[in-house]
Amino acid sequence: MKALIAAALIILANPTAAELNSAEEARAQALMREIRCIACENEPISQSTSDIAGNMRERVRIMVAEGASDAEIRTWFEDRYGEFVLFRPKVQGASDWVLWGAPFLLLVGGVALGYGMLRRKASAPTEIEAVAPEDLEA
């Protein structure tokens, strides 16, 4: 019982614990799904159970409570941990556009090629030329 009271007092006395209303908490949760845990690597901080993810979640809540914009929060994490921490990295320059756009262009090209082949096959003549019996034995 004493441990439970001590834990409650520690939580209540924690100056970094940010109090958020429901809209701010929803915004913080959305941001937490966009930021990658640096310990787990392919898991958002909203789902990670690592200690660093807990610290990152708390930092997001503090920044939301302080009134920071989503872009400012993403930039803070990117500056601190690198672009890898963002699940949606920024697109910069022509090479990034090619990298992100090429799969879609290839998909559209494949669909167009398949459609063209089906049309050509459908419009091909269906008449079969008769073969003389003497030509079959040769």
C-alpha positions in Angstrom: 0.0 0.0 0.0 2.9 2.3 0.8 4.5 1.6 -2.5 1.2 2.5 -4.3 0.9 5.8 -2.5 4.6 6.6 -3.2 4.1 5.8 -6.9 1.0 8.0 -7.0 2.9 10.9 -5.3 5.8 10.6 -7.7 3.5 10.6 -10.7 1.6 13.6 -9.4 4.8 15.5 -8.5 6.4 14.9 -11.8 6.9 18.3 -13.4 7.4 16.9 -16.9 4.1 15.1 -17.0 2.0 17.1 -19.5 -1.7 17.5 -18.9 -3.5 17.4 -22.3 -7.1 17.7 -23.2 -8.7 15.1 -25.5 -7.9 17.0 -28.7 -4.3 17.6 -27.8 -3.9 13.9 -26.7 -5.4 12.8 -30.1 -2.9 15.1 -31.9 0.0 13.7 -29.8 -1.1 10.1 -30.5 -1.2 10.9 -34.2 2.4 12.3 -34.0 3.5 9.3 -32.0 2.4 7.0 -34.9 4.6 9.0 -37.3 7.8 8.8 -35.2 9.9 5.7 -35.3 11.3 4.2 -32.1 15.1 4.3 -32.4 15.5 1.2 -30.3 12.9 -0.9 -32.1 13.5 0.7 -35.5 10.4 -0.4 -37.4 7.8 0.3 -34.7 6.2 3.7 -33.9 6.8 5.1 -30.4 3.1 4.8 -29.8 3.4 1.0 -29.8 6.9 0.5 -28.5 7.6 -0.7 -24.9 11.2 0.4 -24.8 12.3 3.1 -22.3 13.5 5.5 -25.0 10.1 5.3 -26.7 8.5 6.2 -23.3 10.8 9.2 -23.1 10.0 10.2 -26.7 6.2 9.9 -26.1 6.6 12.1 -23.0 8.6 14.7 -25.1 5.8 14.7 -27.7 3.2 15.4 -25.0 5.3 18.2 -23.5 5.8 19.8 -26.9 2.1 19.6 -27.7 1.2 21.1 -24.3 3.7 23.9 -25.0 1.9 24.7 -28.2 4.5 23.5 -30.7 3.2 22.7 -34.2 3.3 19.2 -35.8 6.1 20.4 -38.1 8.1 21.8 -35.2 7.8 18.5 -33.3 8.8 16.5 -36.3 11.8 18.8 -36.9 12.9 18.5 -33.3 13.0 14.8 -33.5 14.6 14.8 -36.9 17.4 17.2 -35.7 18.0 15.1 -32.6 17.8 11.5 -34.1 18.2 12.1 -37.9 15.7 11.7 -40.8 15.4 7.9 -40.0 13.2 8.6 -37.1 10.4 9.8 -39.4 8.2 7.2 -41.0 7.4 9.7 -43.8 10.7 11.3 -44.8 10.8 14.6 -46.6 11.0 14.5 -50.4 13.9 16.7 -51.5 15.2 17.1 -55.0 14.7 15.2 -58.3 16.3 12.0 -57.1 13.8 11.6 -54.3 10.9 12.2 -56.7 12.3 9.5 -59.0 12.7 7.1 -56.1 9.2 7.6 -54.8 7.5 8.0 -58.2 9.2 5.3 -60.2 7.1 2.4 -58.8 3.9 4.2 -59.6 5.1 5.0 -63.2 6.1 1.4 -63.7 2.7 0.2 -62.5 0.9 2.6 -64.8 3.1 1.5 -67.7 2.5 -2.2 -66.9 -1.2 -1.7 -66.9 -1.1 0.2 -70.2 1.1 -2.5 -71.8 -1.2 -5.3 -70.6 -4.3 -3.4 -71.9 -2.6 -2.9 -75.2 -1.8 -6.6 -75.5 -5.3 -7.6 -74.6 -6.8 -5.3 -77.3 -4.4 -6.5 -79.9 -5.2 -10.1 -79.1 -9.0 -9.4 -79.2 -8.8 -7.7 -82.6 -6.6 -10.4 -84.2 -8.3 -12.4 -87.0 -9.8 -15.6 -85.7 -10.1 -17.4 -89.1 -8.2 -20.6 -89.4 -6.7 -21.6 -92.7 -7.5 -25.0 -93.9 -4.7 -27.4 -94.3 -4.6 -30.0 -97.1 -4.2 -33.6 -95.9 -1.0 -34.1 -98.0 0.6 -31.1 -96.2 0.1 -32.9 -92.8 2.3 -35.9 -93.7 5.2 -33.8 -94.7 
